[in-house]
Amino acid sequence: MKLSRRVLWLLLVMLVSAPLFGTTWFVRPDGGTRYSGKVTSGQCDGKTDAPYGGKGANQHCAYNDFRYLWDDDSGGVGQGAWVIAGGDTVIVSGCKALPSQQHPSNPDCRVGWDMSTGNAPNRWCYGVGSYGCFNPPIPAGSASQHTRILGQNYASCNTGGATNPKLYASNLTQIFGGFSVLYTLNLKSTSYVDIQCLEITSHNGVCTRVGAPAYPRGCASSQPVDDYATSGILTNNASSNITMQDVYIHGFNATGLFGPIGGPITMTRMFVGFNTFAGWNFDDGHSTPDAPGSSITANHVIMEGNGCQEQYPITNAFPAMVCYDSDHAGFGDSWSGQNTTLDSMYCNDCQDLYNTKDGFIGPHTWITNLTITNSTSIGNMGQNWKWGGKSVPVTVTFTNNLTVGNCNRMSQPLPGAPANYNQHLTLFCRASGMVLGSAIPAGSTWTIANNTWVTYQPTSFYIACPGAGPCPSTVNITNNIFLGYTNPSQPSFSGEGPALYYMNDPSIKKVTSNNVEFGMRNGDCPKGGTGNICLDPQFVGEPANRTLPAESALDNFNFHPTSSSPANGRGIAVSGVTTDYHGSARPNPPSIGAVEPSR
């Protein structure tokens, strides 16, 4: 029977307009074991959001273990293969610990062996050893049909408009690595993959693999292995078009994320913290470069406490069991890239807080186009901000940012931290203690506008020419507040405030205008420029004594200027800067600094 043209047209419309999400797979605690050709007693096919009803094998119901998605638990050698295809969706609501799990943690989902010897009734990838017992690369999606790995409440896990997933962790599905697994989620050599509403962590509060001396002891990596995981997410320079949203990564023995990238990466509402080596370490140990076209777009991303081994279970607000720096076989960068290039990076509301080395990315990651706005850096032991380039001109836009340069802060007790968290920290204010350390290639143009800087560190800006130079380039510094203090713990200052600028090449052109500079080193204000003001900015609750009585004096600094501040209405309009740090509209003329006065 022939179909009419109208029927054929309707069928075509239905096919074109159909949702492009492939097959949907389900994991939930009341699901069952996986049915496969090798495990014909398996209970569920994983394709229905339903519990196992106890009616034999191969029922339409969810799996009860995340690992069933790539391993049928048949005991075969190898990491298995994903049962899903590219473009499919996985919804993980939780897992049920199998009888062989040595440390069950329902409804959290374990990755790795079930016990310290691996020789359990459930032999997850036993043949490859504990280190390699993680998923193979997630099948790639396409530009029109992404592969999606979603946690519970994936449509609404971000409750109340919060931007820190640590605050709504109870709405996320937890996936944790253990028994010395290297990586908890493998995004190597894949693309067009979305990760959403997941907590990715480790349940290790007894040992460390990074830092010396090991506290409370070193982790056993031969059988019986300790229950720890090295890193959270693995990438490489073929990982591209990855979207991570509402993701909480913490508590790993090395890094939250590890490896270079191969294309666009989008990060939205993420917390990456308390990982003993670094937050995201782009260096895979072989200086593998990022692929051309690599970029990061980050909105509401917090990097906190990296360089510190996290407690488990968490009992403190700042849950650092112990922290290490480079003097103690540790590291401590938040973003850390070595000898690699990103085409672009955009950071909006990025927070780099109390990391044991540098706050932002370091000069060994050369970013051709960099935008940082509405972001915060406080309490880091190295430089708060680091960026640069090697030979290609770099465009930088740095606006509406808040910085407290207090690199000695973690030498003292921190509110909410265990009393001995800093017993192995000594490398405070490393690399000459500048607040911003950067390298500027010839032909670069930087705009540093409407920011607020509060510091006692020796030098505020260190901008260097990479190589022998010269580096003719321009740095525009407009509408910034610089407030300097002296710190008795750094006697080399001899009672002077911080220096403001140091540039090692006369061809670097510094253009300053309408900045408030107060408490800086003698003679630094005014020094050239136009419209600069050498008066106290008068912040609300500002510590007036220019010598800090204690490290804690700059805690919870209030960046709002008072109604009598000389910064109010004394700025000049800067293209693109229409709101302040808090999103309030900028009048014309705007105020100087990152925050408009309260009205």
C-alpha positions as CSV (number, residue, x, y, z in Angstrom):
1,M,0.0,0.0,0.0
2,K,1.3,3.4,-1.0
3,L,1.5,6.2,1.6
4,S,0.1,9.6,0.6
5,R,2.4,12.5,0.2
6,R,0.8,14.1,3.3
7,V,1.5,11.1,5.5
8,L,5.1,10.9,4.2
9,W,5.5,14.6,5.0
10,L,4.2,14.2,8.5
11,L,6.5,11.3,9.1
12,L,9.5,13.3,7.9
13,V,8.5,16.2,10.3
14,M,8.2,13.8,13.2
15,L,11.7,12.4,12.5
16,V,13.3,15.8,12.1
17,S,11.8,17.2,15.3
18,A,12.4,14.1,17.5
19,P,14.6,14.6,20.5
20,L,18.3,13.9,19.8
21,F,19.3,12.1,23.0
22,G,19.8,8.5,21.8
23,T,19.1,5.8,24.4
24,T,18.7,6.7,28.1
25,W,20.4,4.4,30.6
26,F,19.7,4.3,34.4
27,V,21.6,3.5,37.5
28,R,19.7,3.5,40.9
29,P,20.2,1.8,44.3
30,D,17.2,-0.4,43.9
31,G,18.2,-1.6,40.4
32,G,19.9,-4.9,39.6
33,T,23.0,-6.5,38.2
34,R,23.8,-6.3,34.5
35,Y,22.6,-8.8,32.0
36,S,25.0,-9.6,29.2
37,G,26.0,-12.5,26.9
38,K,28.7,-13.5,29.4
39,V,26.5,-13.0,32.4
40,T,23.1,-14.5,31.5
41,S,22.0,-14.4,35.1
42,G,22.2,-10.7,35.1
43,Q,19.0,-9.1,36.3
44,C,18.6,-5.8,34.3
45,D,19.1,-4.3,30.9
46,G,19.7,-0.8,32.4
47,K,17.3,0.9,30.0
48,T,14.3,1.6,32.3
49,D,14.1,3.9,35.3
50,A,12.6,1.1,37.5
51,P,13.8,-1.1,40.3
52,Y,14.6,-4.8,39.9
53,G,11.4,-6.6,40.6
54,G,12.9,-10.0,41.5
55,K,11.4,-11.8,38.5
56,G,14.4,-13.5,36.9
57,A,17.0,-12.3,34.4
58,N,17.2,-9.6,31.8
59,Q,14.3,-7.5,33.1
60,H,13.6,-3.9,32.0
61,C,15.1,-2.2,35.0
62,A,18.0,0.0,36.1
63,Y,21.5,-1.1,37.0
64,N,22.5,-0.8,40.7
65,D,26.2,-0.1,40.1
66,F,27.8,2.7,38.0
67,R,30.5,0.3,36.8
68,Y,28.0,-1.9,35.0
69,L,28.0,0.7,32.3
70,W,31.4,-0.5,31.0
71,D,32.0,-3.8,32.9
72,D,29.6,-6.7,33.1
73,D,31.5,-8.2,36.1
74,S,32.3,-11.3,34.2
75,G,35.9,-11.3,35.5
76,G,37.4,-10.8,32.1
77,V,40.8,-9.1,31.7
78,G,40.7,-5.5,30.8
79,Q,38.6,-2.4,31.4
80,G,35.7,-3.6,29.3
81,A,33.7,-1.5,26.9
82,W,30.9,0.9,27.4
83,V,27.4,-0.5,26.9
84,I,26.2,2.9,25.9
85,A,26.8,4.5,22.5
86,G,27.8,8.0,21.6
87,G,25.0,10.4,22.1
88,D,23.3,8.4,24.8
89,T,22.2,9.7,28.2
90,V,23.1,8.1,31.5
91,I,21.1,9.2,34.7
92,V,22.8,8.0,37.9
93,S,20.6,8.4,40.9
94,G,22.9,6.3,43.2
95,C,24.3,2.9,43.7
96,K,24.0,-0.1,46.1
97,A,27.1,-1.6,47.5
98,L,27.6,-5.1,46.4
99,P,28.2,-7.8,49.0
100,S,31.9,-7.8,48.2
101,Q,32.5,-4.2,49.0
102,Q,35.0,-3.8,51.8
103,H,33.9,-0.3,52.7
104,P,30.3,0.1,51.5
105,S,29.0,3.7,51.2
106,N,25.4,3.6,50.1
107,P,24.1,5.3,48.0
108,D,27.4,6.5,46.7
109,C,28.9,4.9,43.6
110,R,32.4,3.3,43.8
111,V,34.9,3.2,41.0
112,G,37.8,0.7,41.3
113,W,38.1,-2.6,43.1
114,D,35.6,-3.6,45.8
115,M,38.3,-4.6,48.2
116,S,42.0,-4.1,49.0
117,T,43.2,-7.3,47.3
118,G,40.9,-7.2,44.3
119,N,40.2,-10.9,44.7
120,A,36.6,-10.5,45.6
121,P,33.5,-12.3,44.3
122,N,32.9,-9.2,42.2
123,R,36.1,-8.9,40.2
124,W,35.9,-5.5,38.6
125,C,38.8,-5.3,36.0
126,Y,40.9,-7.5,38.3
127,G,43.2,-8.4,35.4
128,V,44.5,-4.8,34.9
129,G,45.3,-4.1,38.5
130,S,43.9,-1.5,40.9
131,Y,45.6,1.5,39.2
132,G,43.9,0.8,35.9
133,C,40.5,-0.1,37.2
134,F,38.6,2.9,35.8
135,N,36.3,3.4,32.9
136,P,37.5,3.5,29.3
137,P,37.0,6.8,27.5
138,I,33.3,7.8,27.5
139,P,31.9,7.3,23.9
140,A,32.0,10.6,22.1
141,G,28.8,12.4,21.1
142,S,28.4,14.9,18.3
143,A,27.8,18.6,18.0
144,S,24.0,18.0,17.7
145,Q,23.8,15.0,20.1
146,H,26.1,15.1,23.2
147,T,26.8,12.1,25.3
148,R,25.5,13.0,28.8
149,I,26.4,11.6,32.2
150,L,23.9,13.1,34.7
151,G,23.5,12.9,38.4
152,Q,20.2,12.8,40.3
153,N,18.1,16.0,40.2
154,Y,20.0,16.9,37.0
155,A,17.3,19.3,36.0
156,S,17.3,21.2,39.3
157,C,20.3,20.2,41.4
158,N,21.4,23.9,41.7
159,T,18.9,25.0,44.3
160,G,18.2,28.6,45.3
161,G,20.5,30.0,42.7
162,A,23.7,29.0,44.5
163,T,26.9,29.0,42.4
164,N,29.0,26.8,44.8
165,P,28.1,23.1,44.3
166,K,29.7,22.3,47.7
167,L,26.6,24.0,49.2
168,Y,24.1,21.7,47.4
169,A,26.2,18.5,47.5
170,S,23.2,16.6,48.9
171,N,21.5,17.2,45.5
172,L,24.4,15.6,43.6
173,T,25.2,12.0,42.9
174,Q,28.5,11.0,44.4
175,I,31.0,8.9,42.4
176,F,34.1,8.0,44.5
177,G,37.4,6.3,43.5
178,G,39.2,3.9,45.8
179,F,41.7,1.1,46.4
180,S,44.5,3.0,44.5
181,V,42.6,3.7,41.3
182,L,44.3,6.3,39.2
183,Y,41.3,8.2,37.8
184,T,37.7,8.2,38.8
185,L,36.2,9.5,35.6
186,N,38.0,9.1,32.2
187,L,37.4,11.8,29.6
188,K,40.5,11.0,27.6
189,S,40.2,11.1,23.8
190,T,36.5,11.9,23.8
191,S,34.4,14.9,22.7
192,Y,30.9,16.3,23.0
193,V,30.4,14.9,26.5
194,D,28.3,16.6,29.2
195,I,29.0,15.9,32.9
196,Q,26.4,17.4,35.2
197,C,25.2,17.3,38.9
198,L,28.0,14.9,40.1
199,E,30.2,14.9,43.2
200,I,33.5,13.2,42.3
201,T,35.7,12.4,45.3
202,S,37.6,9.8,47.3
203,H,37.0,8.4,50.8
204,N,40.5,8.6,52.1
205,G,41.4,10.2,55.4
206,V,44.2,7.9,56.6
207,C,47.1,8.3,54.2
208,T,48.8,10.5,51.5
209,R,50.7,9.8,48.3
210,V,52.0,13.4,48.0
211,G,54.2,15.4,50.4
212,A,56.9,14.7,52.9
213,P,56.9,13.7,55.7
214,A,53.8,11.6,55.0
215,Y,51.0,12.5,57.4
216,P,49.6,10.6,59.1
217,R,51.3,7.9,56.9
218,G,52.0,7.0,53.3
219,C,49.4,5.1,51.3
220,A,50.0,1.4,50.5
221,S,50.0,1.0,46.7
222,S,50.7,-2.8,46.7
223,Q,48.2,-5.4,47.9
224,P,46.5,-4.9,50.2
225,V,46.1,-1.4,48.9
226,D,44.8,1.6,50.8
227,D,41.3,2.9,49.8
228,Y,42.4,6.1,48.0
229,A,42.2,7.6,44.5
230,T,44.9,9.6,42.8
231,S,42.9,12.0,40.6
232,G,39.3,12.9,39.8
233,I,39.0,13.5,36.0
234,L,41.5,12.5,33.3
235,T,41.8,14.5,30.1
236,N,44.3,14.6,27.2
237,N,45.0,16.7,24.1
238,A,42.2,14.9,22.3
239,S,39.5,15.8,24.9
240,S,37.3,18.5,23.4
241,N,33.9,20.0,23.6
242,I,33.5,18.9,27.2
243,T,30.9,20.6,29.4
244,M,31.0,20.3,33.2
245,Q,28.2,21.8,35.2
246,D,27.3,21.6,38.9
247,V,30.3,19.4,39.6
248,Y,32.0,19.1,43.0
249,I,35.5,17.6,42.7
250,H,37.5,17.2,46.0
251,G,39.6,15.0,48.2
252,F,42.1,13.4,45.8
253,N,45.6,12.3,46.6
254,A,47.0,14.2,43.6
255,T,44.7,16.3,41.3
256,G,41.1,17.1,40.9
257,L,41.6,17.2,37.1
258,F,44.7,15.9,35.3
259,G,45.9,16.4,31.7
260,P,46.0,18.8,28.8
261,I,43.0,19.5,26.6
262,G,42.2,19.3,22.9
263,G,39.5,21.8,22.3
264,P,36.8,23.9,24.0
265,I,36.1,23.1,27.7
266,T,33.1,24.7,29.5
267,M,33.0,24.8,33.3
268,T,30.0,26.2,35.1
269,R,29.4,26.1,38.9
270,M,32.3,24.0,39.9
271,F,34.3,23.5,43.1
272,V,37.7,21.9,42.8
273,G,39.4,21.8,46.1
274,F,41.5,20.0,48.8
275,N,43.4,17.9,46.3
276,T,46.9,17.2,47.6
277,F,48.9,18.2,44.5
278,A,46.9,20.6,42.4
279,G,43.4,21.6,41.3
280,W,43.8,21.1,37.6
281,N,47.3,20.0,36.5
282,F,47.5,20.3,32.7
283,D,51.0,18.8,32.7
284,D,50.8,15.1,32.0
285,G,54.5,14.6,32.9
286,H,55.5,14.7,29.2
287,S,54.9,18.4,28.5
288,T,52.2,17.4,26.0
289,P,50.9,20.6,24.5
290,D,47.2,21.5,24.3
291,A,45.8,21.0,20.8
292,P,45.2,24.1,18.6
293,G,41.8,25.5,19.3
294,S,41.9,24.7,23.0
295,S,40.0,27.0,25.2
296,I,38.4,27.2,28.7
297,T,35.2,29.1,29.5
298,A,34.7,29.1,33.2
299,N,31.8,30.6,35.1
300,H,31.5,30.4,38.9
301,V,34.5,28.1,39.4
302,I,36.1,27.8,42.9
303,M,39.7,26.5,43.4
304,E,40.3,26.2,47.2
305,G,42.7,24.5,49.5
306,N,44.7,22.7,46.8
307,G,48.0,21.4,48.1
308,C,46.0,20.1,51.1
309,Q,45.0,16.5,51.8
310,E,41.3,16.5,52.7
311,Q,39.8,14.9,55.8
312,Y,37.4,12.0,55.5
313,P,34.9,12.2,56.9
314,I,34.8,16.0,56.7
315,T,34.5,17.5,60.1
316,N,36.0,21.0,59.6
317,A,34.8,24.0,57.5
318,F,38.3,24.1,56.0
319,P,38.8,20.3,55.9
320,A,42.6,20.2,55.5
321,M,44.0,17.1,57.2
322,V,47.5,18.3,56.2
323,C,48.9,20.7,53.6
324,Y,52.2,20.6,51.6
325,D,54.2,23.0,49.6
326,S,57.1,22.7,47.2
327,D,59.5,22.6,50.1
328,H,57.8,19.5,51.3
329,A,57.5,17.4,48.1
330,G,54.1,19.0,47.4
331,F,52.9,21.6,45.0
332,G,49.7,23.5,45.5
333,D,48.7,25.3,42.4
334,S,45.0,25.8,41.7
335,W,45.2,25.9,37.9
336,S,48.6,24.6,36.8
337,G,49.9,24.4,33.3
338,Q,53.4,23.8,32.1
339,N,54.8,24.7,28.7
340,T,51.5,24.8,26.9
341,T,49.3,27.2,25.0
342,L,45.6,27.9,25.2
343,D,43.9,29.9,22.4
344,S,41.6,31.6,25.0
345,M,40.4,31.5,28.6
346,Y,37.5,33.3,30.0
347,C,37.0,33.3,33.8
348,N,33.9,35.0,35.3
349,D,33.5,34.7,39.1
350,C,36.5,32.4,39.4
351,Q,37.7,32.2,43.1
352,D,41.2,31.1,44.0
353,L,41.4,30.7,47.7
354,Y,44.1,29.5,50.2
355,N,46.0,27.3,47.8
356,T,49.6,26.4,48.9
357,K,51.2,27.8,45.7
358,D,49.8,30.1,43.0
359,G,46.2,31.2,42.6
360,F,45.8,31.5,38.8
361,I,47.4,29.4,36.2
362,G,51.1,30.4,36.1
363,P,53.2,31.9,33.3
364,H,54.0,28.5,31.7
365,T,50.5,28.4,30.2
366,W,50.5,30.9,27.4
367,I,47.0,32.2,26.7
368,T,46.5,34.2,23.6
369,N,43.2,35.8,24.6
370,L,42.6,36.0,28.4
371,T,39.6,37.6,30.1
372,I,39.2,37.5,33.9
373,T,36.2,39.4,35.4
374,N,34.3,39.5,38.7
375,S,36.8,37.1,40.2
376,T,38.6,36.8,43.6
377,S,42.0,35.7,44.7
378,I,42.8,35.6,48.5
379,G,45.2,33.8,50.8
380,N,47.4,31.9,48.2
381,M,51.0,31.2,49.2
382,G,52.5,32.2,45.9
383,Q,51.3,34.7,43.3
384,N,47.6,35.5,43.3
385,W,47.6,36.0,39.5
386,K,50.0,34.6,36.9
387,W,49.7,34.6,33.2
388,G,51.7,35.4,30.1
389,G,52.9,34.4,26.7
390,K,56.0,33.3,24.9
391,S,56.1,34.8,21.4
392,V,52.6,35.3,20.2
393,P,51.0,38.7,21.2
394,V,48.6,38.3,24.1
395,T,45.4,40.2,24.7
396,V,44.3,40.5,28.4
397,T,41.2,42.0,29.9
398,F,41.2,42.0,33.7
399,T,38.3,43.9,35.2
400,N,36.2,44.0,38.4
401,N,38.4,41.7,40.4
402,L,39.1,41.5,44.1
403,T,42.6,40.6,45.4
404,V,44.0,40.3,48.9
405,G,47.8,39.7,48.6
406,N,48.4,38.0,52.0
407,C,50.8,35.2,51.0
408,N,51.8,34.6,54.6
409,R,48.2,33.9,55.8
410,M,48.4,30.2,56.0
411,S,51.4,30.4,58.4
412,Q,48.8,31.2,61.0
413,P,45.7,29.4,62.2
414,L,42.7,29.6,59.9
415,P,39.1,29.8,61.1
416,G,37.6,26.4,60.6
417,A,40.9,24.6,59.9
418,P,42.4,21.9,62.1
419,A,45.1,23.2,64.5
420,N,47.9,21.3,62.7
421,Y,46.9,21.8,59.1
422,N,50.0,23.9,58.3
423,Q,52.6,21.9,60.1
424,H,54.4,21.2,56.8
425,L,54.1,24.6,55.2
426,T,57.2,26.9,55.0
427,L,57.4,28.3,51.5
428,F,55.3,31.4,52.1
429,C,55.4,34.3,49.6
430,R,57.4,32.2,47.1
431,A,59.1,33.6,43.9
432,S,59.8,37.0,45.4
433,G,56.3,37.5,46.7
434,M,54.7,39.5,44.0
435,V,50.9,39.7,43.7
436,L,50.8,39.5,39.9
437,G,53.7,37.9,38.1
438,S,53.4,37.8,34.3
439,A,55.3,37.6,31.0
440,I,54.3,40.0,28.2
441,P,55.3,39.2,24.6
442,A,55.9,41.9,22.0
443,G,52.8,43.4,20.5
444,S,50.5,42.6,23.5
445,T,47.8,44.8,24.8
446,W,46.5,44.4,28.4
447,T,43.7,46.3,30.1
448,I,43.7,46.1,33.9
449,A,40.7,48.2,34.9
450,N,38.3,48.7,37.9
451,N,40.0,46.2,40.3
452,T,40.7,46.4,44.0
453,W,44.0,45.3,45.3
454,V,44.8,45.0,49.1
455,T,48.3,43.7,49.9
456,Y,51.4,43.6,52.0
457,Q,53.5,41.6,49.5
458,P,56.8,43.1,48.3
459,T,55.7,43.9,44.8
460,S,52.2,44.4,43.4
461,F,53.0,44.0,39.6
462,Y,55.9,42.2,38.1
463,I,55.6,42.2,34.3
464,A,58.6,40.7,32.4
465,C,59.6,40.4,28.9
466,P,60.0,36.7,28.0
467,G,63.4,36.0,26.5
468,A,66.0,38.6,25.7
469,G,63.5,41.2,24.5
470,P,62.7,43.9,23.6
471,C,59.0,43.6,24.1
472,P,57.2,46.7,22.9
473,S,53.7,46.3,24.3
474,T,51.1,48.3,26.3
475,V,49.6,47.8,29.7
476,N,46.7,50.1,30.5
477,I,46.0,50.4,34.3
478,T,42.9,52.3,34.9
479,N,40.4,52.8,37.8
480,N,42.2,50.5,40.2
481,I,42.5,50.9,44.0
482,F,45.8,49.9,45.5
483,L,45.9,49.7,49.3
484,G,49.2,48.7,50.9
485,Y,50.1,47.5,54.4
486,T,53.3,46.5,56.1
487,N,53.7,43.1,57.7
488,P,56.1,42.5,60.6
489,S,56.6,38.9,59.6
490,Q,58.5,40.2,56.5
491,P,61.3,42.3,58.0
492,S,62.9,42.9,54.5
493,F,60.4,45.6,54.0
494,S,62.1,47.8,56.7
495,G,58.7,49.3,57.5
496,E,57.9,50.3,53.9
497,G,54.8,49.4,52.1
498,P,54.6,47.3,48.9
499,A,56.2,48.5,45.7
500,L,53.6,49.0,43.0
501,Y,55.2,48.3,39.6
502,Y,58.3,46.5,38.3
503,M,58.8,46.0,34.6
504,N,62.1,44.6,33.4
505,D,62.0,46.0,29.9
506,P,61.8,49.7,29.1
507,S,59.9,48.9,25.9
508,I,56.9,47.8,27.9
509,K,54.6,50.9,28.0
510,K,52.7,51.4,31.2
511,V,49.7,53.8,31.0
512,T,48.1,54.6,34.3
513,S,45.1,56.8,35.0
514,N,42.5,57.4,37.7
515,N,43.9,54.9,40.2
516,V,43.8,55.3,44.0
517,E,47.2,54.4,45.4
518,F,47.7,54.5,49.2
519,G,50.1,52.9,51.6
520,M,52.4,51.8,48.8
521,R,56.2,52.2,49.0
522,N,57.6,55.7,49.6
523,G,57.7,57.7,46.3
524,D,55.4,55.3,44.4
525,C,52.5,57.7,44.4
526,P,52.1,59.6,42.3
527,K,54.5,58.3,39.7
528,G,53.5,59.3,36.2
529,G,50.1,58.8,34.8
530,T,47.0,61.1,34.9
531,G,44.3,61.5,37.5
532,N,45.9,59.2,40.1
533,I,44.9,59.8,43.7
534,C,47.2,59.4,46.7
535,L,44.5,59.1,49.5
536,D,43.1,56.5,51.8
537,P,40.3,54.7,49.8
538,Q,38.3,54.4,53.0
539,F,36.7,51.0,52.8
540,V,34.0,50.0,55.2
541,G,35.6,48.6,58.3
542,E,39.1,49.0,56.8
543,P,42.0,48.2,59.2
544,A,43.4,51.7,59.5
545,N,46.8,50.8,61.0
546,R,49.1,50.5,58.1
547,T,51.1,47.8,60.0
548,L,49.1,44.6,60.4
549,P,48.8,43.5,64.0
550,A,48.0,39.9,62.8
551,E,47.5,37.9,59.6
552,S,43.8,37.7,60.4
553,A,43.4,41.5,60.1
554,L,42.7,41.2,56.4
555,D,40.2,38.3,56.7
556,N,36.7,38.9,55.3
557,F,37.9,42.2,53.9
558,N,35.0,44.6,53.1
559,F,35.7,46.0,49.6
560,H,32.8,48.5,49.7
561,P,34.0,52.1,49.8
562,T,32.4,54.4,52.3
563,S,30.3,57.3,51.2
564,S,33.3,59.6,51.8
565,S,35.8,57.6,49.8
566,P,37.8,59.6,47.3
567,A,37.3,56.7,44.8
568,N,33.6,57.5,44.5
569,G,32.7,58.9,41.0
570,R,36.4,59.6,40.2
571,G,36.9,57.0,37.5
572,I,36.6,57.2,33.8
573,A,34.4,55.0,31.5
574,V,36.1,51.9,30.3
575,S,34.7,50.1,27.3
576,G,32.7,47.0,28.3
577,V,32.7,47.7,32.0
578,T,29.1,48.5,32.6
579,T,28.5,46.8,36.0
580,D,30.7,46.3,39.1
581,Y,31.8,43.1,40.9
582,H,28.3,42.6,42.3
583,G,26.5,43.3,39.1
584,S,25.4,46.8,40.1
585,A,25.2,49.3,37.2
586,R,28.2,51.6,36.8
587,P,27.2,55.3,36.6
588,N,29.1,57.8,34.4
589,P,31.6,58.6,35.7
590,P,32.1,55.3,37.5
591,S,33.8,54.9,40.8
592,I,37.4,53.6,41.1
593,G,37.8,50.0,42.2
594,A,35.8,46.8,41.7
595,V,32.8,47.8,43.8
596,E,30.6,50.8,43.5
597,P,29.6,52.4,46.9
598,S,26.3,51.2,48.4
599,R,23.4,53.5,47.5
